[in-house]
């Protein structure tokens, strides 16, 4: 059996579907369905059981035996980059991750978890070694704290542990995320409603709409997760992006091309956002490649097209 925490969320539900596509249906999905609208992400997925994340955490603490577990994919987290409740963020992203990692070590279970490129802030240094890790928000800091906690324990790791630092992931099954959904979803909604995509005007040394991010398609993220759990990958922390940045202008134009209508409007960046804004990200993939991952990454035009095709087929509106 596989365990997927955050299994009703964006990456988690795509991972459940990815396991299904590879013949695995014996999956325990763990999540918080206080917002019941997330159920739509799992409608076409097959899994053996579901647990509320609070019940799951209690059972971990009690040392419960969940049977033979092939791997744990820990995707559950508070991913709101503007959340300011540090106590909640650290309990959800840091303490829970420690508890689950220790349970996996005790039970000899491979542990693959979601870290984030938010740990790098605006340093421009995207190597996993630690030199450029200066997060700009408590979300990024909570992810970095767990990475650092784990680094101190590499010498005592007895079951495989792999951390994956996701860059800007986009794709199907994220409509429930509202304002935290990828720009592909937001731009598509803007075109549908107003025929205008609104991008930030120039700042941080970049021209209008030319801030750049490493946008990675969710199917590629799923592929790296499955590789990490089913290979002899060296325990460690790895970036997961394409290795090539794209401008917001490029994303907007790909969305406009799909809709066959639309224009771009540039608006000033709010002053309160500027200090915590990552104007540029681009994954350094050296460690991932040296560890043996040889998969390709989806070009941005193809990924945007596949995302919007699925949205059109499902009719899933972006929840505000």
N, C-alpha and C positions, 0 to 999 in steps of 0.2 A: 504494500500500500504506500501511496505517496501522501504527504500532508502539504497543503498549500494554504498558508495564512494570507489573509487579504484576498481570498479566492473569489469573492464576488466583485472585487475592484477591477480596475483597468488592466494592469499587467497580470494580476492573479487569474482573472477569468480567461484571458488569452492563453495563459499557461495551462489551465485546466483543459481548454480546447486543444492545445498543442499536444498534451498527453493523450487525450482521446484519439487524435489523429494518428498517433503512433501506437495505438492499440491498448492503452492503459485507461481503465475506467474505475479501478479500485483506488479512489482518491477521497481523503477527508478534507473537506473545504471548511476553513475557519474564517469567520468574518464578523462584522457588526452590521446587522441589518436594521438598525434603528431607522435608517432611511431605506424603507422597503423598496424604493424604486430601483435599487441595484439588482433586484432579482432578475431583471431582463438580461443581464450579462450572462446568466447561467441557464437560460431557458433551453438552449441547444447543446448544453454540455451534459455529460454523463459522469456521475460520481456516486460513491457508495454511502457517504454520510456527510452531515453538516453539523458544526458546533458553533455556538456563539463564542466569541473570543474570550469573554469573561469565564465561561465554563471551561474552556480549553486551558486557560491559564491556571485555574484552580486545580484541574486534574494534573497538570504538569507539576505544580507545587506538591501535590499529594504523591507524586512518583508513580502515577498510573501507567500501566503497560498498555500501549495501544496496539500491540501485536507486532508483526514483522513489518518494519518501515524501511522502504527502499531509500527514501531521501525526504528531507524537509525543505520546501521552498518557502522562505520567510519573506513574503511581500507585504505583509500587514504593517501599516505605519500611519501616522498623521503626516500627510504630505503637503499641508497648507503652509506655503512659504511666508505668509504674513501672520501666522498664528503667533501671538505674543505670550501665551500661557506657558511659561517655561516648565513649570511643574508637570503639567499634563504632557507636554512634548517629551520630556525626559523619561517619564514613566512609560509612555507608549512606545517611543522609538529606541530608548536606551535600555531601561530596566527589563522590559519584556524581551528584548533581543538577547540580553545576557542570560535570562532564565531559560530561554529556549535553546540557546547554544550549549549551555551547561548540560541540559537534559540530553541533547544529541550526543555530546561527548560521553556522558555516562552510559548511554545505550548503544554506542557505536554506530550512530546514524549520520550519514553525510548531510551537511548543513550548507545550503546555498541561500544567501541573503541579499536583500536590496540595500545598497548604499546609494550615494548620489554625487553627481558632479557639483552639487551645491557646496561641497566641502572646499572647493577651490576658490570660491569668491571671485574677485576680479584680478587675481594675481597673474593670469596668463600662463601659469606653469601648471600643466595638467599631467604631470608625472605622479605615479602612485607612491612615490618615496617619502612624501611628507613635507618637502621644502616649500611647496606652494599652497599648503592647506590653510586658508584663512577665510572661513565662511562669513557671510554677510548677514545671516539671520539665524534664529534659534533652531530652525529646522535643519539647516546645514550643519550646525554645531552638534545637534543631537546625533546625527549620522556619523560625524567625525569622532565623537566620544566613543561610540561603539567600535569603530575601526581601530582606534588607539588602544582600547581595552583589549581587543583581540590580538593586536600586534605584540603585546607583552606576553602572550601565551602561546605563540607559535611553537616554541620548543616543547610544549607539553601536549600538543594536539595529537590525539590518537585516532580520531575519525575525521574524514575530509571536511574542511571548512573553506568555502569560497565566497568572497564578497564581491559584488558587482556594482560598480559606480555608474549608474545610468546617467546619460546625458539627456537631451530633450526627446523623450519618447512620445510618439504619436501613433494613431491608428484607430481601428474600430474598438468598441466597447468602452469608450471613455465619456459618453454623453452625460452620464450621471455626475461628472466632476464639476459641472457648472463653471465658475470663473477659473478653476484650476485645470480645466481641460486644455489641450494643446491649441496652439494658434491655428492649426489647420481647421479645427472645429469652429473656432471663433470667426475666422475669416470667411468660412463658408456661410455661417449664419448671417454675417454682415452683408455679404453679397446678396443672399436670398431676400433679406429684409430691406436693404437700402441701395443695393448695387454699388456699394462703396466699401472698400477695405481701409480701415484707419490704422496707420502705422505711426510710430514715434518719429518726430523730426530729428534732425542731427543732434548728437550729444556724444560725450565721451570720446571725441575725436573721430566719430563716424558721421557720414553724410546722411541725409534723410532716408530712413528705411534700410540703412546699410549695417545696422548692428547685426552681428553674425552669431549663429549658434550651430552646434552639431546636432541635427535632427535625425533620430534613428527610429526606423519603423518597428512596431511592436513585435512583428513576427521574427525579426532578427534578434530581439531581446530574448524571446522565448527560446530560440535556437541556442543562444549562449548559455542560458540557464540549464537546458537539457544536457548540453555538452559538459557543463561544470559538474553535474550530478552523476554523469555516466562515463566519466573518463578518469584517467590517472593524472588529472590536472594538479599541479603543485598547489597546496594550500596557500592562499594569498588573496590579495585585493586587486581587482582588475577593472580598468575602464571599459565601458560598453557604449560605444558610439560608432560612427562611421569612419572617423579619422579625418573627415572633411567638413568644414563649416559651410553653411548656406546663409545668405542674407534674408531678412524678412521680406525684402522686395521679391526675391526669388520664390518664396513660399506664396506670397500674395498673388504673384503672376500665375503660378501653377494652379491655384484655386480659381482665379478668374478664367483661365483657359478651360478648366473643367466645366464651369458654369456657362462659358461662352458669352459672358457679359460682366461688366464691372469696371471700376476705376480705383485708383489709390489716392487717399487723402492723408496728408501728414499733419499730426497734431503734436503740440509741445509735451514733453515728458513731465509729469507732475514732479514738483520739487522734492516731495517727501519720498519719491521712489528712486531718485538718482543715486543716493549714497549706497543703496543695496541692490543696484541693478548690474547684472552680468552682461556687459556689452559684447563679449566675445567668449565662446567656448569651442574647443576642438579637441576631441579625445586623442591622447597619445596611446596607440595600440601596441607598442613594442612588447610589453609584458604579456599581453593576451596572446599575441602571435607566437612568442617564444614558448609559451606554455602549451602550445599545440593547437589553438583554435584557428582553423583555416577557412571558415565560412565567409561568404561574401555578404555585403550589405546592400540593401535596396536603394537605388538612386532616388533622390527626392521627388522627381517628377512622377516616377512610377508609384512610390509610396503614397503620395497625395492622391493620385488617381484611384488607387485601390481603396484608400480610406473613404473617399467620397462616393465611390461606387457602392460600398457596403452601406453607408449611411442612407443612400438613395433607396437601396433595396429594403432596408429595415424601417426606414422612416423615423429613426430615433432622433428626437429633437434634443438640442442642448439644453440641459436644465440650468436655469439661471440661479 
